[in-house]
Amino acid sequence: MMAAREAAGGGAVTVVGSCNIDLIAYTPRFPAPGETVFGSRFARGFGGKGANQCVAAARLARGGHAGTDTGGGRRVAMVGAVGDDGFGREYVAALAAEGVDVGGVATVAGVSTGVAPIWVNGDGENCIVVVPGANASVSSADVAAAGSVVGSAAVVLCQNEIPLSATAAALAAGAAGGAVTIFTPAPVPAEPLPDDLLAATDVLVPNAGEVLALAGGGGGSGGGAGTDKGTVRREVREAAQRLVGRGVRAVVVTLGSAGALVTTAARAAHVAATPVTAVVDTTGAGDAFSGALAYFLAAAGAPPTDFDALLLATRRAAVYAADSVTKAGTQAAYAAAADLPPALFTDPAWPGLPAVTDLPPL
């Protein structure tokens, strides 16, 4: 299995997902219904969960540390859609400038590029409205048309901001090609995820509220709902185990300021939070984590059954995501490899990595 992955993927990451233009308003507090508040500033940026994760992986893959293997030369590709408008043309050019292979990004006539109005309050919390636009047109046929970059990837990374049929096709194609498949199931769908989609998923990456909702335990989108005094709550662990029981090989639950939970059928571990001096903006932090996780797993060339490799990739991705919340914006906050400590890429014992606690069986 390892040899097949290395031969097929060569360290490549392919992201199948959404492209949105972020319209960001910064305000001291969120308005109440019917209320108008004054914001302190406005920014426009490139977003969408798919493209965010793609840019995070691309910035890591470009490398930049002399004498270290930070992944320079690894291909990162994007499969998705934009509208035939100014936003769409800008987006494709911006991805290409990041070194992303944009051959799989279609331009849809007569449809707007996706947009996401975002509010960020004085505590760095955010509220987001997503208008899908061209993202809603991505189909399984588009995935098939991009077969070369999906089928040859070491890691295929998906989210839930395009039609689920396209996501399922991408995960199935990635699995058939020997890729490690990662699915970030946000936003959580109203209906249960199909068993065949879960069976094609190697690593599921929900937050605490999402894992509860997906496993039928209630919850929502709140990332901090699954912790109690820094300990992973039993209900979150049970929910993750139920999803493993439905065919997913591993679940990595992001817990916000409480770290992350890594679970497989055989083992579970809690990754402590990465210290952050000051939170400026949490927008896109989850996408920074998922994109970095995809990059570090591709760089490791390890199968999804390698728990230690997944745990190390999770710890490294947590450092990358924590760095992103110290800066404003979404993709604008994502660091390039050259801006990060070389030890993050090369030293599994680097003291800057978050601590790990093995968890007893449930």
C-alpha positions in Angstrom: 0.0 0.0 0.0 2.7 2.5 0.9 4.6 1.8 -2.4 1.4 2.3 -4.4 0.7 5.6 -2.8 4.2 6.9 -3.4 4.2 5.8 -7.0 0.8 7.2 -7.7 1.0 10.5 -5.8 4.5 11.6 -5.5 3.5 13.9 -2.6 0.7 15.6 -4.6 -2.3 17.1 -2.9 -5.6 17.6 -4.9 -8.4 19.7 -3.3 -11.9 19.3 -4.7 -14.2 22.1 -3.3 -15.4 25.7 -3.2 -14.0 29.0 -4.3 -15.6 32.1 -2.6 -14.7 35.8 -2.4 -14.8 36.8 1.3 -16.3 40.2 2.1 -15.2 40.9 5.6 -16.5 43.5 8.0 -14.7 44.0 11.4 -17.0 45.3 14.1 -16.7 45.6 17.9 -19.7 43.3 18.4 -22.2 41.5 16.2 -25.5 43.3 15.5 -28.8 42.1 17.0 -31.6 41.3 14.6 -32.8 44.6 13.1 -29.9 46.6 14.5 -27.2 48.5 12.6 -23.7 48.8 14.0 -20.7 50.6 12.7 -17.7 48.6 11.7 -14.1 49.5 12.1 -12.9 48.4 8.7 -13.6 46.3 5.6 -11.5 43.8 3.7 -12.0 41.7 0.7 -10.2 38.4 0.3 -10.1 35.0 -1.3 -12.0 32.3 0.5 -14.1 29.2 0.3 -13.2 26.1 2.3 -11.8 24.3 -0.7 -9.6 27.1 -2.0 -8.6 28.0 1.5 -7.3 24.5 2.2 -5.7 24.4 -1.2 -3.7 27.7 -0.6 -2.6 26.5 2.9 -1.2 23.3 1.3 0.3 25.2 -1.6 2.2 27.6 0.7 3.6 24.7 2.7 4.5 22.7 -0.5 6.5 25.5 -2.0 9.1 25.0 0.7 11.7 27.6 1.4 14.1 26.4 4.1 17.6 25.7 2.9 18.8 22.3 3.8 15.4 21.0 4.8 12.7 18.9 3.1 9.7 21.2 3.3 8.1 19.8 0.3 9.3 22.0 -2.5 8.1 20.7 -5.9 5.1 18.9 -4.6 2.1 19.6 -6.8 -1.1 21.1 -5.3 -4.1 21.1 -7.6 -7.6 22.6 -7.3 -10.8 21.2 -8.8 -13.9 23.5 -8.5 -15.8 26.2 -10.3 -16.0 30.0 -10.6 -18.4 32.3 -12.4 -17.7 34.2 -15.6 -17.3 37.5 -13.7 -14.5 39.6 -12.5 -14.3 37.7 -9.2 -13.9 34.4 -11.0 -11.1 35.7 -13.2 -9.3 37.2 -10.2 -9.6 34.0 -8.3 -8.1 31.7 -11.0 -5.2 34.1 -11.4 -4.6 34.3 -7.6 -4.6 30.5 -7.3 -2.1 30.2 -10.2 0.1 32.8 -8.5 0.2 30.5 -5.5 1.6 27.8 -7.7 -1.7 25.8 -7.8 -2.6 23.7 -10.8 -5.9 25.4 -11.9 -6.7 23.1 -14.8 -9.6 21.6 -12.9 -11.2 25.0 -12.1 -14.2 25.4 -14.5 -15.7 28.8 -15.5 -19.5 28.6 -15.5 -21.3 31.0 -17.8 -24.1 33.1 -16.5 -23.4 32.3 -12.8 -21.7 34.4 -10.2 -18.6 33.3 -8.4 -19.4 32.3 -4.8 -19.3 34.9 -2.1 -19.1 34.9 1.7 -20.0 38.0 3.7 -18.2 37.6 7.1 -18.5 39.5 10.3 -15.6 39.5 12.8 -16.1 40.9 16.3 -13.7 42.4 18.8 -12.9 38.9 20.3 -11.9 37.5 16.9 -15.1 35.4 16.6 -16.8 35.3 13.2 -20.3 34.8 11.6 -20.4 33.8 8.0 -23.1 33.6 5.3 -22.1 31.6 2.2 -23.8 32.3 -1.2 -22.6 29.3 -3.3 -22.9 30.7 -6.9 -20.8 28.6 -9.3 -19.8 26.2 -6.5 -23.3 24.7 -6.7 -22.7 23.6 -10.2 -19.7 21.4 -9.5 -20.6 17.8 -10.5 -19.3 14.3 -10.6 -18.6 14.9 -14.3 -16.3 17.7 -13.4 -14.4 15.4 -11.1 -14.2 12.8 -13.8 -12.9 15.5 -16.3 -10.1 16.3 -13.8 -9.3 12.6 -13.4 -5.6 13.0 -13.9 -5.0 15.2 -10.9 -7.5 13.3 -8.7 -6.3 9.9 -9.6 -2.6 10.7 -9.3 -2.8 12.4 -5.9 -1.2 11.2 -2.7 -3.9 13.1 -0.8 -7.4 14.1 -2.0 -9.0 16.7 0.3 -12.8 17.6 0.2 -15.3 19.7 2.1 -19.1 20.2 2.0 -19.5 23.5 0.1 -20.1 21.8 -3.3 -22.8 19.2 -4.1 -22.4 16.1 -2.1 -22.5 13.9 -5.2 -19.3 15.6 -6.5 -17.6 15.2 -3.1 -18.5 11.5 -3.0 -17.2 11.1 -6.5 -13.9 12.8 -5.6 -13.4 10.7 -2.5 -14.2 7.5 -4.4 -11.8 8.4 -7.2 -9.1 9.2 -4.7 -9.6 6.0 -2.8 -9.5 4.0 -6.1 -6.2 5.7 -7.0 -4.6 4.8 -3.7 -4.7 8.4 -2.2 -5.3 9.2 1.4 -8.7 10.8 1.4 -9.7 13.6 3.8 -13.2 15.0 4.3 -14.0 18.1 6.2 -17.8 17.8 6.7 -18.6 21.5 7.1 -21.2 22.7 6.9 -22.9 19.6 8.3 -25.5 18.4 5.9 -29.1 18.1 6.9 -29.3 14.4 6.0 -27.0 11.7 7.3 -23.8 11.2 5.3 -24.1 8.2 3.0 -22.2 5.1 4.1 -20.4 4.7 0.8 -19.0 8.3 1.2 -17.8 7.5 4.7 -16.3 4.2 3.5 -14.2 6.1 0.9 -13.0 8.5 3.6 -9.7 7.8 5.3 -9.7 10.8 7.7 -12.8 12.7 8.7 -12.1 16.2 10.2 -15.1 17.7 12.0 -15.1 20.0 15.0 -16.8 18.9 18.2 -20.3 20.1 17.4 -20.1 18.6 13.9 -19.0 15.2 15.1 -21.9 15.1 17.5 -24.3 16.1 14.8 -22.9 13.6 12.2 -23.0 10.7 14.7 -26.6 11.5 15.7 -25.7 13.0 19.1 -27.0 16.6 18.5 -24.6 19.5 18.4 -23.9 21.9 15.7 -21.0 24.0 14.5 -19.6 25.0 17.9 -16.0 23.9 18.1 -15.7 24.2 21.9 -18.7 22.1 22.7 -16.8 18.9 23.2 -14.4 19.7 26.0 -14.6 19.9 29.8 -11.6 21.5 31.6 -9.3 20.6 28.8 -10.4 16.9 28.7 -12.2 15.4 25.7 -15.7 14.7 26.8 -16.9 11.2 26.5 -19.8 12.0 24.2 -17.3 13.5 21.6 -15.2 10.3 21.8 -18.2 8.1 21.5 -19.4 10.1 18.5 -16.0 9.7 16.8 -16.0 6.0 17.4 -19.5 5.6 15.9 -18.3 7.2 12.7 -15.2 4.9 12.7 -17.8 2.1 13.0 -19.5 3.3 9.9 -16.4 2.9 7.8 -14.1 6.0 8.3 -10.6 4.9 9.1 -9.7 7.8 11.4 -11.5 10.8 12.9 -9.6 14.0 13.8 -11.9 16.2 15.9 -10.7 19.8 16.2 -11.5 21.3 19.6 -10.6 24.9 19.2 -8.7 26.2 22.2 -8.7 22.6 23.7 -6.6 21.0 20.9 -7.7 18.0 19.0 -8.8 14.3 19.3 -7.4 11.7 17.0 -9.3 8.4 16.9 -9.1 5.1 15.0 -10.6 1.7 15.8 -7.5 0.8 17.7 -6.2 3.9 19.4 -7.2 7.4 20.6 -5.1 10.4 21.7 -5.6 14.0 22.7 -3.4 16.7 21.2 -3.1 19.6 23.5 -3.8 23.1 22.3 -1.0 25.2 20.7 -0.4 28.3 22.8 -1.4 31.6 21.1 -0.3 34.9 22.4 -3.2 36.9 21.0 -6.2 35.9 18.9 -6.8 38.4 16.1 -9.1 36.5 13.7 -10.3 32.9 13.8 -11.7 33.0 10.3 -10.3 30.2 8.2 -8.4 28.5 11.0 -10.1 25.2 10.5 -9.2 25.4 6.8 -5.6 26.2 7.6 -5.6 23.0 9.8 -7.1 20.8 7.1 -4.9 22.1 4.3 -1.8 21.6 6.5 -2.9 18.2 7.6 -3.2 17.2 3.9 0.2 18.6 3.1 1.9 16.9 6.1 0.3 13.5 5.3 1.3 13.8 1.7 4.9 14.6 2.7 5.0 11.6 5.0 3.8 9.3 2.3 2.1 7.2 5.0 -1.1 5.1 4.8 -4.1 6.2 6.9 -3.6 3.1 9.1 -0.3 4.6 10.4 -1.6 6.2 13.6 1.7 7.7 14.6 2.1 9.4 11.2 -1.5 10.8 11.5 -0.8 12.0 15.0 2.4 13.8 14.0 0.7 15.4 11.0 -2.1 16.6 13.3 0.3 18.2 15.7 2.1 20.0 12.9 -1.2 21.1 11.4 -2.3 22.4 14.8 0.8 24.7 14.9 0.1 26.0 11.4 -3.6 26.7 12.3 -2.6 28.4 15.6 -0.3 30.7 13.7 -3.1 31.7 11.4 -5.3 33.1 14.1 -2.7 35.7 15.1 -3.3 37.5 11.8 -6.3 39.1 10.2 -8.0 37.6 7.2 -8.4 34.1 5.8 -5.9 33.1 3.2 -4.0 36.3 4.0 -3.3 34.9 7.4 -1.7 31.6 6.1 2.0 31.4 6.5 4.4 30.3 3.8 6.8 27.5 4.7 9.8 29.9 4.8 8.1 31.9 7.6 7.9 28.9 9.9 10.5 27.2 12.0 12.4 24.5 10.0 12.0 22.1 12.9 8.2 22.0 12.3 9.0 20.1 9.1 12.0 18.1 10.1 12.0 17.3 13.9 9.3 15.0 15.3 10.6 15.8 18.8 10.6 19.6 18.3 9.4 21.2 21.6 7.1 23.6 19.7 4.8 20.7 18.8 1.8 20.3 21.1 1.9 17.6 23.7 0.0 14.3 23.2 -1.9 12.2 25.8 -2.9 8.6 24.9 -6.5 8.0 25.9 -7.8 4.7 27.5 -10.3 2.6 25.6 -14.0 3.7 26.1 
